[in-house]
Amino acid sequence: PAAAEAALPPSNPGTPPMSDSPWSLLPAASANAEALDTLYIFFWVLCGIAFVGMIGVQAYFMWKYKKPAHGHAKTSPLTHNGKLEFIWSAIPTFFFVILFAWGEIEYMKQVTPPPDAMDVRVTGQKWSWTIEYPEVKGCSLTNDLYVPVGKPMRLTMTSVDVIHSFYLPAFRLKKDVVPGRYTVLWFEATKPGLYPLMCTEYCGDEHSSMVGRVHVVPQEEYDAVLAKACELKQGDAESAEDFGARVVTRGGCASCHTTDGTVKTGPSFKGLFGKSETLADGSTVTVDENYIRESILEPNAKIVSGFSLQMPSFAGRFDDKQIAALIAYIKAQK
Ligand code: CUA
């Protein structure tokens, strides 16, 4: 995983590469992942020995007691051997009970966040992840999870529409994100770097682009890095349109809206401003500042005919200045 923190282009840049080899797992990057990999290897070795043992003995007996080419083999009068049967049942049972107990211990660790864990809220929606940091007031990021090294993190997750699944392969963690309830996931990252995050529950057209990044940063840099990532203000030399492009990135707008005229789940931004749209009830509306603002804050109020409601409300996530910049950005997509 690359540690580079490049400026993001105005669409989801995707995830860092999963692994160098298609046959290997992503290097483990959490305390839990390392423990789980050890268990996983134990499982494979144990099953390998059991498989070779069973199939091997079976093949040996098939060969040894095969029917002779001429005549009949004499059948043994032996019916059973209690001692032998006990031994060949007890040994595998012993090892499989170890496997069960070990798995149970690891599982309980994995589902019990430590009390001093840092809280982050995750919301899944078609088709992006909203990540909120209660530590930084009003900070909500799209598809970018920032965590410090060596600090337990507790993610409280929910969905606003359908079932998604939050998957962190480098941390060996996956949990469904379900509308109407909270699910919890926790981990402690062990190595700084950039790691993939993805949705692994089929959730509609853009399921495959519902991906993000986990930025693991050293403890002492965390506050500054997060504050910088959370800050969303227009720069002194920045035009409203350029600032609007950054707002689009933050909101994850590109998962449903294009700027080249192609229609994804929502109308394309290209040539949208000033257009007259027909609504589902047959009335028409002009796409102006007020309509765009309303669509951001209350997306289901006036749905354009031919589209169904897919968009979550951004009320509370964007302030007036950010919405104004977004409007300037849409206006500029001629
Ligand atoms: Cu969300 Cu697949």
Residues whose N, C-alpha, C, O or C-beta is under 5 A from the ligand:
A	BS01	CUA	H164 C199 T200 E201 Y202 C203 H207 M210
